């Protein structure tokens, strides 16, 4: 037994709640597995020899919750194997949306039930059917608890509070065990999830052998642009990422990671080194297998072609049977390599492996260490290779490895103060068990709960009062209104087109592919899109959205290209509800529409990622998200001075000024950096995950607003993003001198959840942190670094950015710099300047 396992079990014996924050494969499952066994022995459910003392267990049960079904299946096997090895007759069952068979028998007979929070949220309504289980509930294990952050973390915290009410109602009083990867705030995060004291065990006692970490910068590209697909070198000029949002013709100077990483993967797996290749998208897992095979085939001197390493793709788009089969094949050494998305970042048991390859920096240090931690066989030597992409963020990491190696990992953020999410769970709780004064300061703070009950009573959803009983009286099953992930609930089913000859293509009756939600459907499955699934290409030939469940029809093809979709983001029809002045800057809070349009796609040769055809129309409409916004307008005199102060800045921003022809470049790069910095520092000041926020820096704020004399732009853009941009440009011309510059921050979820409201209320404190971060960063880079300005979610590849310009803007907003400081940059007479272009950066 490792020292951290012993420490955790001792803390559990002292009736503490425990969080174990140690490395991957450090035996965390055994901690709660052994505690469950101890509880069953102490309760007399098991005899000392491990046999059952009673068939019906009314004395001690356990609930284990996992973030994904694949992990639930894996942990079911791990716990079952543990108890078989110990000779303990413990009944472990899975209960979720995929469960078939006798569900009543599971509820009535299982000692341990494994599920996920989406399922638990729904099942709490029927807790009377679970009375036996909840009355004896001794332990709740929350696996991979670090994944519960942002919107999902907010919902999970309230689901746990609702579950605790139900357990208390039936007489249960569980302890909690949380297992987590290394995060910056394990104690604060666990406390917020549980609302109970917790002991953190983070001194990892498991053995670890030496690990070589290689930061691999791909070689310079071959600059020959006229090579045909047949004779082109196995290099490329274009980024191969599904999240690429740029329409520019910028040519990278290095081979992208999407081409280089499969070569590294091939080299390792061809040498019988068991390897995971982490890819940023499902598409790239499939392409990587093909590219690894091509690299092996085209390098006969390097590799023995008489035997072929077995490698497969692994991603959430594959059906359950396929995923489970590949997990088993890798675990049993049938497969030497898996190209995977983040799906295998978590602790699914796929056996020991020797190496990991990361196709690009995953965006956060926590994720980087979690991924490379998958490699290593106890004390054996392991290898991890980060293959950098040509993105600005990746190149910074490659050139500044100390950022990875010398800095703490990020915090996980949970915000239980969010009233929108809280109000939804108040309805669920009142539906499950009537709310009473017993819930004051247990389920929620007294004043907050009273206010929520009063609001819902006035709205007609709750009947009664807390001093007696407040019952739910609205539409049935309010639990279905809980959206843990903040995405669109519409799922598109994937099926073969009716005229496909399955026998000719050697296709099974069932493709075993998971449905896709709307955003992914519009991005990856528009008509004309070519997808690679299980080594077979499919082209989307029809999207039928008229059915109750939309259907995407596929036909098998054999093309020499794949497709890559381009998208654009904008903010439209912002309507201010509240306004306040900050040292001459105008701050707004309101609502608006965020537009995302997957407007066109490129056909890219598989062999080298060179374009075959570009800018083909997808014919899909824009996706419109009504949400909450916070935005700030910069005063004219500040803008005028800073435009002139930074008018000669160009390459320092990461953009060639000759390509823009814009005198405002240095200034708008400062707005863009200020937008990034205020979003980056939001988790430091507020309990919000920056990945749940979006932003837009713009030179033409007013054109993004609603205007009484204009129809809403959203009414006229059903066809394209270009229609919206044209409307913005036309409005800019007509508004004349009214327009101002600034930046938006918005909630990245339909309807909004109050993030922008919190930012509005705390904007000065947020800007002070952002200014300090920009000013004090030791990177020495004019455009910044991941610690101050870069953001992995930037739609413009972190360009243009300019730190000092942003510091000047924020100093003026905070009143830490006098307007006189800008006087030398102001013109002697009224400044006409260059006409402000319609420019915005997301």
Secondary structure as UniProt FT lines:
FT   HELIX           3..13
FT   TURN            14..15
FT   STRAND          18..21
FT   TURN            24..25
FT   HELIX           28..42
FT   TURN            43..44
FT   TURN            48..49
FT   STRAND          61..65
FT   HELIX           69..86
FT   STRAND          92..94
FT   TURN            97..98
FT   HELIX           103..109
FT   STRAND          112..115
FT   HELIX           117..123
FT   HELIX           124..130
FT   HELIX           131..135
FT   STRAND          137..142
FT   TURN            143..144
FT   HELIX           145..147
FT   HELIX           150..170
FT   STRAND          175..180
FT   TURN            184..185
FT   HELIX           186..194
FT   STRAND          199..201
FT   STRAND          211..217
FT   TURN            229..231
FT   TURN            242..243
FT   HELIX           257..270
FT   TURN            271..272
FT   STRAND          275..278
FT   HELIX           282..297
FT   TURN            300..302
FT   TURN            305..306
FT   STRAND          311..314
FT   TURN            316..317
FT   HELIX           320..331
FT   TURN            332..333
FT   STRAND          337..340
FT   HELIX           342..344
FT   STRAND          355..359
FT   HELIX           365..372
FT   TURN            373..374
FT   TURN            378..379
FT   STRAND          382..388
FT   HELIX           392..399
FT   HELIX           402..405
FT   TURN            416..417
FT   HELIX           419..432
FT   HELIX           437..439
FT   TURN            441..443
FT   HELIX           446..459
FT   STRAND          462..465
FT   TURN            466..468
FT   STRAND          469..472
FT   HELIX           478..481
FT   TURN            484..485
FT   STRAND          491..496
FT   TURN            498..499
FT   HELIX           502..505
FT   STRAND          516..517
FT   HELIX           518..524
FT   TURN            527..528
FT   STRAND          530..533
FT   TURN            534..535
FT   STRAND          536..544
FT   STRAND          551..557
FT   STRAND          561..582
FT   TURN            583..584
FT   STRAND          585..605
FT   TURN            606..608
FT   STRAND          611..617
FT   STRAND          623..633
FT   HELIX           636..645
FT   TURN            646..648
FT   HELIX           651..653
FT   HELIX           657..660
FT   TURN            663..664
FT   HELIX           665..680
FT   HELIX           682..685
FT   HELIX           690..692
FT   STRAND          693..698
FT   HELIX           701..704
FT   TURN            708..709
FT   HELIX           713..716
FT   HELIX           721..735
FT   HELIX           736..738
FT   STRAND          742..747
FT   TURN            750..751
FT   HELIX           755..761
FT   HELIX           763..776
FT   TURN            778..779
FT   TURN            782..783
FT   TURN            786..789
FT   TURN            792..793
FT   TURN            795..798
FT   HELIX           803..814
FT   HELIX           819..825
FT   STRAND          840..841
//
